[in-house]
Amino acid sequence: MLSQSITNLIDAAMVGQLNDVALAAVGIGSYANFLCVSVMMGLSAAVQAIVSRHYGAGRHRRTTEPLFAGLLLTLLIGIPFTILFLYFAEEYISLYTDDAAVIAVASEYFSWRTAALTFVGMTFVFRGFWSGIGESGVYLRIAVIMHLSNIVFSYFLIFGLTLFGTTYWEGFGAVGSGMGSGASLCLAALLFFWRTFAIDQRFHTQYHLTRRTIAQVVRLAVPNSMNQTLFALGLSVLFWIIGMVGTQEQAIGHILTQLSLLLIMPSVGLGIAGASLVGHALGAEEEDNAHRWGWDVVRVAVIIMTLLGLPLWLAPGWVLGLFTHQADLIELGTWPLRILGFAIAFEVASIIFTQTLLGAGASRQVMKINLIMQWLVFLPAAFFVGPFLGFGLTGIWILQALQRMSLSLIYGSIWYRQKWVDIKV
């Protein structure tokens, strides 16, 4: 997960060398694409929850059933959604901004990213499977290849080819970043199929697919996918709200979000580990161990991420200077970045508890809480405080910090009460 964050930051740094229009366009295209991808995200947690229960109960041969169910559902969902979003790409992007120059770049970038939607869904399903059996190193190795290839592809597609002062090809600019990302995602999906079914002798003959397992995956995936979709839609609305403040705010908001993900993604990785450990313990009917795993993972994550967040508070100008050389953008993002560094520990705690609750099968409860906190509390307040009252980007980031603190307290309370141990997957 850290490798993914670093890659996103490198992409932002490369595009940031062009201009603020390109940076804002890639930011809009990324969040618009995230909304599309979120439809598939629930499959990963659903597959992982079922696989980890089978594995913890010693039913190893049944672990491939949710894998095949997830891959089938990926095709059924991914293909029609890809066609739909590609057809309405420009109209969809125009909802985020009325800047014609930004729309032109963002819609093309978005189209290339969205063309790989089905392959993204497959990587989610494979991640859930390998994490569910406790072998997340397989995902790590393929993810590193995917992200490194993305950097190489995107660099040449953005900047072209120049040798010894002679330009042989000028590249595609910001749109090249979307092309590179799409190509690397296709490569990752192919590598997962090769590693799982051609190399590993445990799974190449286990082709099991039952209606019962498909129904299980759907039952667990739908609430989580709705949760992720509403979260992604909320992020898109937030970006639209920031756009009401200004295009420069959108540009620096993209950098701030990528920096936030740099800290958040390792926590998601720890949360995925916690979800597998909780699932294994519940599958073995060891409820007390499952409860302890949740707290242990939170403690480790909060300590690590608090230390990593210190540079954001102590040297915000230096950090932002890695992504843009525009002094006005750096000044605009200084205090929001400090706020992020302060609030990251609370964000990490809420993420860990979210992942472990999903591992226990509490996807509906997670969806309801996130829906209320994001759509009924945070977004209306962000609109009122940011563009309406004029507190701008800093005011919005303060509200975001308060939301993260509240979620960490809510999810910590739910985990403490342990009612999730009775959920049947």
C-alpha positions as CSV (number, residue, x, y, z in Angstrom):
1,M,0.0,0.0,0.0
2,L,2.9,2.3,0.7
3,S,4.3,1.6,-2.8
4,Q,1.0,2.7,-4.3
5,S,1.1,6.0,-2.3
6,I,4.7,6.7,-3.4
7,T,3.7,6.1,-7.0
8,N,0.8,8.5,-6.8
9,L,3.1,11.1,-5.3
10,I,5.6,10.6,-8.1
11,D,2.8,11.0,-10.6
12,A,1.7,14.2,-8.9
13,A,5.3,15.5,-8.9
14,M,5.8,14.7,-12.6
15,V,2.6,16.4,-13.6
16,G,3.3,19.3,-11.3
17,Q,6.3,20.1,-13.4
18,L,3.9,21.1,-16.3
19,N,1.5,23.7,-14.9
20,D,-1.3,24.2,-12.4
21,V,-4.0,23.5,-15.1
22,A,-2.4,20.0,-15.7
23,L,-2.2,19.4,-12.0
24,A,-5.8,20.4,-11.4
25,A,-6.9,18.3,-14.4
26,V,-5.1,15.1,-13.2
27,G,-6.5,15.7,-9.7
28,I,-10.1,15.9,-11.0
29,G,-9.5,12.9,-13.3
30,S,-8.1,10.9,-10.5
31,Y,-11.0,11.5,-8.2
32,A,-13.5,11.0,-11.0
33,N,-11.8,7.7,-11.7
34,F,-11.8,6.8,-8.0
35,L,-15.6,7.0,-8.1
36,C,-15.7,4.4,-10.9
37,V,-13.1,2.2,-9.2
38,S,-15.0,2.3,-5.8
39,V,-17.8,0.2,-7.4
40,M,-15.3,-2.7,-7.4
41,M,-13.6,-2.1,-4.1
42,G,-16.2,-4.0,-2.0
43,L,-15.2,-7.2,-3.8
44,S,-11.7,-7.2,-2.1
45,A,-13.0,-7.0,1.4
46,A,-15.8,-9.5,0.7
47,V,-13.4,-12.1,-0.8
48,Q,-10.9,-11.6,2.0
49,A,-13.5,-12.0,4.7
50,I,-14.8,-15.4,3.3
51,V,-11.3,-16.7,2.4
52,S,-9.9,-15.9,5.9
53,R,-12.9,-17.7,7.6
54,H,-12.3,-20.8,5.5
55,Y,-8.6,-20.7,6.1
56,G,-9.0,-20.2,9.9
57,A,-11.4,-23.1,10.0
58,G,-9.0,-25.4,8.1
59,R,-11.1,-25.5,4.9
60,H,-8.2,-24.7,2.7
61,R,-9.6,-26.2,-0.5
62,R,-12.6,-23.9,-0.4
63,T,-10.5,-20.7,-0.3
64,T,-10.6,-20.5,-4.2
65,E,-14.4,-20.4,-4.3
66,P,-14.7,-16.7,-3.3
67,L,-11.8,-15.9,-5.6
68,F,-13.6,-17.2,-8.7
69,A,-16.9,-15.6,-7.6
70,G,-15.1,-12.3,-7.3
71,L,-13.5,-12.6,-10.7
72,L,-16.9,-13.4,-12.3
73,L,-18.5,-10.5,-10.6
74,T,-15.7,-8.2,-11.7
75,L,-16.4,-9.0,-15.4
76,L,-20.2,-8.6,-14.9
77,I,-19.7,-5.2,-13.2
78,G,-16.6,-3.8,-14.9
79,I,-17.4,-4.2,-18.6
80,P,-20.7,-2.3,-18.7
81,F,-19.5,0.4,-16.2
82,T,-16.4,0.9,-18.4
83,I,-18.5,1.5,-21.5
84,L,-20.9,3.8,-19.6
85,F,-18.2,6.0,-18.2
86,L,-16.2,6.2,-21.4
87,Y,-19.3,7.3,-23.3
88,F,-20.1,10.1,-20.9
89,A,-16.5,11.1,-19.9
90,E,-16.6,14.7,-20.9
91,E,-20.1,15.4,-19.5
92,Y,-19.0,13.6,-16.2
93,I,-15.8,15.6,-15.9
94,S,-17.7,18.9,-16.5
95,L,-19.5,18.4,-13.3
96,Y,-16.3,19.1,-11.4
97,T,-15.2,22.3,-13.0
98,D,-16.3,24.9,-15.6
99,D,-12.7,25.6,-16.7
100,A,-12.6,24.5,-20.4
101,A,-8.8,24.0,-20.4
102,V,-9.0,21.7,-17.3
103,I,-12.0,19.8,-18.7
104,A,-10.2,19.0,-22.0
105,V,-7.2,17.5,-20.2
106,A,-9.1,15.8,-17.4
107,S,-11.7,14.0,-19.6
108,E,-8.9,12.5,-21.7
109,Y,-6.9,11.5,-18.7
110,F,-10.0,10.0,-17.1
111,S,-10.9,8.0,-20.2
112,W,-7.5,6.2,-20.2
113,R,-7.7,5.4,-16.5
114,T,-11.2,4.1,-16.8
115,A,-10.4,1.9,-19.7
116,A,-8.6,-0.3,-17.2
117,L,-11.5,-0.6,-14.8
118,T,-12.1,-4.3,-15.1
119,F,-8.4,-5.0,-14.6
120,V,-8.5,-2.9,-11.4
121,G,-11.3,-5.0,-10.1
122,M,-9.3,-8.2,-10.7
123,T,-6.4,-6.9,-8.8
124,F,-8.7,-6.1,-5.9
125,V,-10.1,-9.6,-5.9
126,F,-6.6,-11.2,-6.0
127,R,-5.5,-8.9,-3.2
128,G,-8.4,-10.1,-1.1
129,F,-7.6,-13.7,-1.8
130,W,-3.9,-13.6,-1.1
131,S,-4.4,-11.5,2.0
132,G,-7.1,-13.8,3.2
133,I,-4.8,-16.8,3.3
134,G,-2.1,-14.7,5.0
135,E,0.3,-14.5,2.0
136,S,0.2,-10.8,1.3
137,G,3.8,-10.9,0.1
138,V,2.5,-12.1,-3.3
139,Y,0.4,-9.0,-3.7
140,L,3.4,-6.9,-2.6
141,R,5.7,-8.3,-5.3
142,I,3.2,-7.8,-8.1
143,A,2.2,-4.3,-6.7
144,V,5.9,-3.2,-6.8
145,I,6.2,-4.3,-10.4
146,M,2.9,-2.5,-11.3
147,H,4.0,0.7,-9.6
148,L,7.5,0.7,-11.0
149,S,6.2,0.1,-14.5
150,N,3.7,2.9,-14.0
151,I,6.5,5.3,-13.2
152,V,8.5,4.3,-16.3
153,F,5.4,4.3,-18.6
154,S,4.1,7.6,-17.3
155,Y,7.4,9.4,-17.5
156,F,7.9,8.7,-21.2
157,L,4.3,9.2,-22.0
158,I,4.2,12.6,-20.2
159,F,7.6,14.1,-21.2
160,G,8.4,12.1,-24.4
161,L,12.0,11.1,-25.3
162,T,14.9,13.6,-25.2
163,L,18.5,12.5,-25.6
164,F,21.5,14.8,-25.5
165,G,19.3,17.9,-26.0
166,T,17.5,16.5,-29.0
167,T,13.7,15.8,-28.6
168,Y,12.7,12.8,-30.6
169,W,9.1,12.7,-29.3
170,E,7.3,15.3,-27.2
171,G,4.9,12.9,-25.3
172,F,1.3,13.5,-24.4
173,G,1.7,15.8,-21.4
174,A,-0.7,15.2,-18.4
175,V,-2.8,12.7,-20.4
176,G,0.3,10.4,-20.6
177,S,0.0,9.9,-16.8
178,G,-3.4,8.3,-17.4
179,M,-2.1,6.1,-20.2
180,G,0.8,4.9,-18.0
181,S,-1.5,4.1,-15.1
182,G,-3.9,2.1,-17.3
183,A,-1.1,0.1,-18.9
184,S,0.4,-0.8,-15.5
185,L,-2.9,-2.0,-14.1
186,C,-3.4,-4.3,-17.1
187,L,0.0,-5.7,-16.6
188,A,-0.7,-6.4,-12.9
189,A,-3.9,-8.3,-13.6
190,L,-2.1,-10.6,-16.1
191,L,0.7,-11.2,-13.5
192,F,-1.8,-12.2,-10.9
193,F,-3.4,-14.8,-13.2
194,W,0.0,-16.1,-14.0
195,R,1.2,-16.3,-10.4
196,T,-2.0,-17.8,-9.0
197,F,-2.9,-20.4,-11.6
198,A,0.3,-21.1,-13.7
199,I,3.0,-21.0,-11.0
200,D,1.3,-22.0,-7.7
201,Q,0.5,-25.8,-7.8
202,R,-2.0,-25.5,-4.9
203,F,-4.7,-23.6,-7.0
204,H,-4.3,-24.5,-10.7
205,T,-6.8,-27.4,-10.4
206,Q,-9.2,-25.8,-7.9
207,Y,-11.8,-24.3,-10.1
208,H,-14.8,-24.1,-7.8
209,L,-17.7,-21.7,-8.3
210,T,-21.1,-22.2,-6.5
211,R,-24.2,-20.0,-6.4
212,R,-23.9,-20.0,-2.6
213,T,-20.5,-18.5,-2.7
214,I,-21.5,-15.9,-5.3
215,A,-24.4,-14.9,-3.1
216,Q,-22.0,-14.7,-0.1
217,V,-19.6,-12.4,-2.0
218,V,-22.5,-10.2,-3.2
219,R,-24.0,-9.9,0.3
220,L,-20.7,-8.7,1.8
221,A,-19.5,-6.7,-1.2
222,V,-22.6,-4.6,-1.9
223,P,-22.6,-2.6,1.4
224,N,-18.9,-2.1,1.3
225,S,-19.0,-1.1,-2.4
226,M,-21.8,1.3,-1.6
227,N,-19.7,2.7,1.2
228,Q,-16.7,3.1,-1.0
229,T,-18.8,4.6,-3.8
230,L,-20.4,7.1,-1.5
231,F,-17.0,7.9,0.0
232,A,-15.5,8.4,-3.5
233,L,-18.6,10.4,-4.6
234,G,-18.1,12.5,-1.4
235,L,-14.5,13.0,-2.3
236,S,-15.5,14.2,-5.7
237,V,-18.1,16.6,-4.2
238,L,-15.4,17.8,-1.8
239,F,-13.1,18.5,-4.8
240,W,-16.0,20.3,-6.5
241,I,-16.5,22.4,-3.3
242,I,-12.7,23.2,-3.3
243,G,-13.1,24.2,-7.0
244,M,-15.7,26.8,-5.9
245,V,-12.9,28.4,-3.9
246,G,-10.5,28.4,-6.8
247,T,-8.5,26.4,-9.4
248,Q,-5.3,26.9,-7.4
249,E,-7.0,25.5,-4.4
250,Q,-7.9,22.4,-6.5
251,A,-4.3,22.1,-7.6
252,I,-2.9,22.2,-4.1
253,G,-5.8,20.1,-2.8
254,H,-4.7,17.3,-5.1
255,I,-1.1,17.4,-3.6
256,L,-2.5,17.5,-0.1
257,T,-4.7,14.5,-0.8
258,Q,-1.8,12.5,-2.3
259,L,0.3,13.3,0.8
260,S,-2.5,12.2,3.0
261,L,-2.7,8.9,1.1
262,L,1.0,8.4,1.6
263,L,0.4,8.2,5.3
264,I,-3.0,6.5,5.1
265,M,-2.1,3.6,2.7
266,P,0.4,1.9,5.0
267,S,-2.4,2.0,7.6
268,V,-4.8,0.4,5.1
269,G,-2.1,-2.4,4.6
270,L,-2.0,-2.9,8.4
271,G,-5.8,-2.9,8.5
272,I,-5.9,-5.6,5.8
273,A,-3.5,-7.7,7.9
274,G,-5.7,-7.1,10.9
275,A,-8.8,-8.1,9.0
276,S,-7.1,-11.4,8.0
277,L,-6.0,-12.1,11.6
278,V,-9.5,-11.3,12.9
279,G,-11.0,-13.5,10.3
280,H,-8.7,-16.4,11.1
281,A,-9.4,-16.1,14.8
282,L,-13.2,-16.0,14.3
283,G,-13.0,-18.9,11.9
284,A,-11.2,-20.9,14.7
285,E,-13.8,-19.6,17.2
286,E,-11.3,-17.6,19.2
287,E,-13.2,-14.4,19.8
288,D,-10.9,-13.0,22.5
289,N,-7.9,-13.3,20.1
290,A,-9.9,-11.5,17.4
291,H,-10.6,-8.6,19.8
292,R,-7.0,-8.3,20.8
293,W,-5.8,-8.3,17.2
294,G,-7.8,-5.2,16.5
295,W,-6.3,-3.2,19.4
296,D,-2.8,-4.4,18.7
297,V,-2.9,-3.4,15.1
298,V,-4.3,0.1,16.0
299,R,-1.5,0.6,18.6
300,V,1.3,-0.2,16.1
301,A,-0.3,1.9,13.3
302,V,-0.9,5.0,15.4
303,I,2.7,5.1,16.8
304,I,4.2,4.7,13.3
305,M,2.0,7.2,11.5
306,T,2.3,9.8,14.3
307,L,6.1,9.8,13.7
308,L,5.7,9.9,9.9
309,G,3.3,12.9,10.2
310,L,5.9,15.1,12.1
311,P,7.5,16.5,8.9
312,L,4.1,17.7,7.7
313,W,3.9,19.8,10.8
314,L,7.5,20.9,11.2
315,A,8.5,21.6,7.6
316,P,5.4,22.0,5.4
317,G,7.0,24.4,3.0
318,W,9.8,21.9,2.2
319,V,7.4,19.0,1.8
320,L,5.2,21.0,-0.6
321,G,8.3,22.2,-2.5
322,L,8.9,18.7,-3.6
323,F,5.7,18.8,-5.8
324,T,5.5,22.4,-7.0
325,H,7.8,25.4,-7.2
326,Q,5.0,28.0,-7.2
327,A,5.3,30.1,-4.1
328,D,1.6,31.0,-4.0
329,L,0.6,27.3,-4.0
330,I,3.1,26.4,-1.3
331,E,1.8,29.2,0.9
332,L,-1.8,28.2,0.2
333,G,-1.1,24.6,1.3
334,T,1.1,25.2,4.4
335,W,-1.6,25.3,7.2
336,P,-3.8,22.6,5.7
337,L,-0.7,20.3,5.6
338,R,0.1,21.1,9.2
339,I,-3.5,20.2,10.1
340,L,-3.1,17.0,8.2
341,G,0.0,16.1,10.2
342,F,-1.8,16.7,13.5
343,A,-4.9,14.7,12.6
344,I,-3.3,11.7,10.9
345,A,-3.2,9.5,14.0
346,F,-7.0,9.7,14.4
347,E,-7.4,9.0,10.7
348,V,-5.2,5.9,11.0
349,A,-7.2,4.6,14.0
350,S,-10.5,4.9,12.2
351,I,-9.1,3.1,9.1
352,I,-7.8,0.2,11.1
353,F,-11.1,-0.3,12.9
354,T,-12.9,0.0,9.6
355,Q,-10.8,-2.8,8.0
356,T,-11.0,-5.1,11.0
357,L,-14.8,-4.6,11.2
358,L,-15.0,-5.5,7.5
359,G,-12.9,-8.6,8.3
360,A,-15.5,-9.5,10.9
361,G,-18.3,-9.0,8.3
362,A,-19.7,-5.8,9.7
363,S,-20.0,-4.1,6.3
364,R,-23.5,-2.7,6.8
365,Q,-22.7,-1.0,10.0
366,V,-19.5,0.6,8.5
367,M,-21.6,1.8,5.6
368,K,-24.2,3.5,7.7
369,I,-21.7,5.3,9.9
370,N,-19.6,6.5,7.0
371,L,-22.7,7.7,5.2
372,I,-23.9,9.8,8.1
373,M,-20.5,11.3,8.9
374,Q,-19.6,12.1,5.4
375,W,-22.8,13.2,3.7
376,L,-24.9,14.5,6.5
377,V,-22.1,16.1,8.6
378,F,-18.9,16.8,6.8
379,L,-19.8,17.8,3.2
380,P,-22.6,20.3,4.2
381,A,-20.3,21.8,6.8
382,A,-17.4,22.0,4.3
383,F,-19.6,23.9,1.8
384,F,-20.8,26.3,4.5
385,V,-17.4,27.0,6.0
386,G,-15.2,26.9,2.8
387,P,-16.8,28.8,-0.2
388,F,-19.8,30.3,1.7
389,L,-18.2,31.8,4.8
390,G,-14.9,32.3,3.0
391,F,-12.6,30.3,5.2
392,G,-11.3,28.5,2.1
393,L,-9.0,25.5,2.0
394,T,-7.8,25.8,5.6
395,G,-11.3,25.8,7.0
396,I,-12.2,22.7,5.0
397,W,-9.1,20.9,6.3
398,I,-10.0,21.8,9.9
399,L,-13.4,20.2,9.4
400,Q,-11.9,17.1,7.9
401,A,-9.6,16.7,10.9
402,L,-12.6,17.0,13.2
403,Q,-14.4,14.3,11.2
404,R,-11.5,12.0,11.5
405,M,-11.3,12.4,15.2
406,S,-15.0,11.6,15.6
407,L,-14.8,8.5,13.4
408,S,-11.9,7.1,15.4
409,L,-13.9,7.5,18.6
410,I,-17.1,5.9,17.1
411,Y,-15.3,2.9,15.7
412,G,-13.2,2.4,18.8
413,S,-16.3,2.2,20.8
414,I,-17.9,-0.3,18.5
415,W,-14.8,-2.5,18.6
416,Y,-14.7,-2.3,22.4
417,R,-18.3,-3.5,22.8
418,Q,-17.5,-6.7,20.7
419,K,-21.0,-7.2,19.2
420,W,-19.3,-7.9,15.9
421,V,-18.2,-11.4,17.1
422,D,-21.7,-12.8,16.5
423,I,-21.8,-11.8,12.8
424,K,-22.1,-14.8,10.5
425,V,-20.2,-14.6,7.1
